[in-house]
């Protein structure tokens, strides 16, 4: 009887929470530095979400360890709907098994909300680079293995895996340099501190189109409208397709009513033509996937990548 009363009281308290939600500002965790594509998308999303929620949505950057620090913070936050996080696939799925002995979260600690953007990978060099084509870069590395430095956002992330796949396909060894976001990596490329940038189209397109950066390959199934002169890997003879997906998640255990409220708001934001137009101007391709479908897609990705890892672990070279 006491247990039933406790359950009834708990249900009533959760309903009251949902009815009043949100009654204070919400923090949105970004696991990368300010100024990058994830941070930019988060701030645009927050602006439109505030209109729907009637409360401020405050973006908080917690960069480090290829996103791990931010996702650990998200996973360990109170599941009350007042902490939302941006999660980046595949990095968020690979950390729990590539760093199994030290990582501070598992995928079960996160409650996926929705995917927002899927952003294809790009390999690029500075405009003053001696390499005009991807073949030029390959020839340079063949002549001197590991002589070419290439950026990425963390071991097991889409940038790292794309560059690894390309290097394996080409039979070359690259020298990888990790950054806390593509904004840092872009600055390093433009400053002459690295030889090549492996990142996402949304980060590279503006620099490619203004002539500061030369795109050598885009890792998509077809050429992208934003950078039509950049060939696909397949065109150049490389079996590499890679992208970063940016979505939203909550700490596991958020009350159902609060979760549904945030899911409804997320869908309203994503389907807002003004939001769509802002992302289009930033060359961020929308790919909405909601709720359980999104959760299943993350699980499938995790299982597929873990099977690859179990058979042949990738390490930073």
N, C-alpha and C positions, 0 to 999 in steps of 0.2 A: 504493500500500500504506500509506504514511504517512498519507495523507488518510483512508483507510478506518479506520485505527487511531484517528485523531483523532476521527472521527465516532462511533466506538464508545465512546471514552472520554467524549465529550461526552454521549452518550445515557445512559451509566452514571452520570455525575455528576448529570444532571437527574433520573434515577430515584431516586438517593440523596437528592437534595434533596426530592423529593416524598414519599419514605418518611418522612423526618424532619420534614416540614412539618406544623404550624408548631412551631418550636423556640424562638421568642422572641415578644414582643408584636408586634401588627400595628397600624399607624397607619391611621386612617380620616380622610381629608381632607374637610372641609366648606368649600366655597368661599364661604360666607356667614357672617355674624356669629352669635354665640351667642344662643340664645333664640328664634330663628325656627323655622319649621316644618321646614325641611331639617335644621337642627341637632337639633331635638327628635326627628325620625324617626331620624336617625343614631345618637343615643344609646340609643334604645330597641332598634334593630337590634343595636347593639354588645353590649348586655347579653345578648341571646339568643344571638348568635354566639359569645360567649365560652364559653357552656355547651357548645357543639358542638365548638369548636376546642381547648379546654383551655388557652388563652392569653388574655391581656388584649387587648382591642381598644380602642385609645386614640383618641378623637376629637380631631382637631386642626383648629381654625378658621383658615382663611387667606382672609379676606374681601378684596374689592377688585376694582374694574373689572368689576362685574357678574358676578362668578364667575370671570373670566379668570385671576386670580392663582392661585387654588386649582387650576384645571384645568391650567395650565402646570406647576405643581409636580407634580401627579399624572402628567402625560404624561412628565415628565423624571425620574421616580423609577426606581430599579432595578426591572426586571420580575421580581422574585423572590417576589411574593405577600405581601410584608410592607408594602405600601402599597396601600390600597383607597381609592376616592373616591366621594363622592356626585356624580352629575351631574344637572343640571336641564335638561330639555327644554322649550322650544326654545332656550334661551340657549346651551347647549353646542354646538349645531349652527350657530347664526347667527354667533357670534364669528369663526370662521375666514374668512368671506367679508365680513362687515361691517367687520372690522378687518384686512383682508388684509395691509396693509403693516406692521403692528406686532404682530399676534397671535403668541404663542409656542407654539402647538400646532395640530395639525390633527386631524380625526376619526380619521385613520389611526394617530395616536399613542396612541389609547385602545382598550382591549379591553372592550367592553360585557359585563356579567355578567347583570344582570336589572333590569327595571323593577319598582318596588315600589308606588308610589302615583301616582294621577292625580287632581289637586286642582283643581276648577273655579275660575275667576276670579270675583271679586266687586268691585263698585264700591260704596263706602260713604262716609258722611259722619258727623261727630260728632253726638251726640244733640241738641246745642244749635244745629245748623246750621239756617238759615232754609229749607233745601230739604227738603221732605217727600217729594218724588218725583223721578224721573229727569227728567221734563219741567221741573220747577222749576229744576234745574241747567242744563238746556239753554237755558231762557229767560234765565237769568242770563248765560250765556256769549254768547248771541246779542246781548244788550244791550251787553256789554262783552267783546269777544274777548280771549282769553288772560288773563282776570281770575281764573280758577279754577285753583288749583294742585292737581295730581294726582300722587301718588307712583307710583314704579315701581322695579324692582330693576336696571335697566340696559337700554340700548338693544338691541332685538332679543330681549328676554326676553318671556315670556308676558304679564306685566303691561303692558309698554310696547306690545306689539302689540295687546292687547285694547283698551287705551285709544285707540290710534291708529285701530283699526277702528271703534270706537264714534264717535269724533270725525268720522271720514270719513262714516259713515252718517248722522250727525246734521247734518253740514255746519257744524261748529263748530271753533274752535281752542282747545285746552287748553294750560295752562302746566305742563310736566312737570318733576318734581323727582326726582332719582335718589337711592336709598338703598342701603346695603350689607345689605339684607335687610328682610323684612316686619316684623320686630320693631321696627327703627328707625322704619320708616314709620308703624306703629301708634302708637308713642309720640309721633311728630310730630303725628299727627292728634288724639290725645287731648289733646295740649298746646296745640292751636290754632295750630300752625306751618304746617300745610297745610290746604287746604279739603276734599280728598277723598282717599280711599285706594283704589288699585287693587292688589288683592293676591289671595290665595287664600282659599277658604272656611275651611280649617283655621285660618287666622290670624284671620279675622273672626267666625266663628260665635259664640264665647263672648261677645265684646263686643256682638254684635247681640242675643244672647239675654238678656244682663244689662242691656240698655238703654243702654249707654254709646255705642253706635254704631248708626246707622240704615243698613240695607242698601237700596240703591236698585235694584240688579239683580244677578242671578247669571248668568254667561255659560255656561250649560249648556243641554242639550236639554230638560231638564225641571226642575221645582222640586226642591230638595234637601231631604231629610228633616230635616237638621240645622237648616235655616233655612226652614221651610215658608212663611213669610209674605213672603219676598223673591221678587219676580217674575223670570222669565227675561227676557233681552233680547228674545227673540222675542215674548213676550207684550206687550212695550212697543213693538214695531214695529221692532226693530233686529236685523239679521242678523249677530249676533256670538256666536260660540261659542269659548271659550278655556279652556285649563287648563294647569297645570304638571305635568309628569311628573318624578318623582324616582326615580332608579335608581342602580345601582352599576356601577363600571367599574374596570379595572386599567390600568396602563401596558401598552402593546402588547408582546408577546413573552414573556409569562409561560409557563413550561413547561406542557404540556398536562395533566400529572397534577395540578399545583397548581391550574390553572384549574378542572379538574373537581371537585377537592376543595372549592374555594370555591363553585362552582355548586351542589353538593350541599348544602352548609351553608346557603347562601342560601335554597334551596327549603325546607329543613327549618325555617328561621326563619319564613319567610313563611307556611307552612302550620301553624305552631304556633297553636292556638286562643287562647293567652294573648297572643301578639303581635298577632293579629288584634283581640282585644278592646281592647288598649291603643290601637291606632290608631283603632278605632271611637270610643272615648271622646274622642279628639282630633279627630274629624270628618275623618279622613284616609282617603279611599276607596282600598282596595286594588285594584290592577290588575296582577297578576303577569304578566310576559312574560320568558321565559328565553332565555339563550344566543343562538344564531344568529337566532332570531325577533326578539329585542330589537335585535340589531345591525342587522338589515334594517329594522326600523321607524325607527331613528334615521337610517339612510341615506336612506330614503324621505322623511322629514321634512326632512332637510338639502337634498335635491335639490328638493323642492317649494318650500321657502322661498327657496332660492337663485334659482330661476327667477323668483319674484316680485321678489326684490331686483334681479336683472339687468334686469328690465323697468321697475321703478319703485322705486328705492332709498328706503327710509324713513330719515329722519334725525330727531334729537331736535329738537323745536320750541322 
